[in-house]
């Protein structure tokens, strides 16, 4: 079964299977199933075509998912970079944006990857 260009797993409950779509989490999944009147405990393979079409209609009309949502997020980040806000500068430098500390954490992001420490003794070469 495909919804919004994503293959939905057949063996999972439909409530959990809808979360495989980018932009649909557990809360939105519950809202969609409440609107369509589908039991959340039903497995995805047990749905008929009318139930699938109801889910598709609600997703298309009320929520942004997959490519549309990804492009909107990219545009928002580009706008922050263009207006040269603090968040935009953090995005462009590939540093944490939301106030996380960088002194001790985010070493890999900053490029400060430390190798494992050795004993400190060097082997002396024989002449």
C-alpha positions, 0 to 999 in steps of 0.5 A: 500500500502506498500513501503520499509516495511511501510504502506503508508496512502491511504488518503494523497497526495503521496508527503506527504505519502512518508515522512512516510518512515524513511529517506525520507523527503519532499525534497527527496519525491519531487525528487522521484516524479519528477524522476518517473513523478508522479503528487504530488497531486495524493492521494496514493490510486489512484496510480496504480501498475506500479507507485508504482513499479517505486517509489520502484525502485527509492527508492531502487537504489538511497536512503538508507531508514529504516533498512539500514539507521538506521544501518548506523547511529548506526555504525557511532555513535559506530565509534565515541565512539570507536575513543573516539572523543568528539561527541562520549563521548557526545553520551555515556554520553547521553548528547547533542552532537551538542553544546547545552547548558546544564546549564539551558536546558536538565535537564531531560537528565542530570537527574536533575529533580526538583520537584515543589517548596513548600512554604518553611514552614515546619509543626511542629509535635506536641509532 
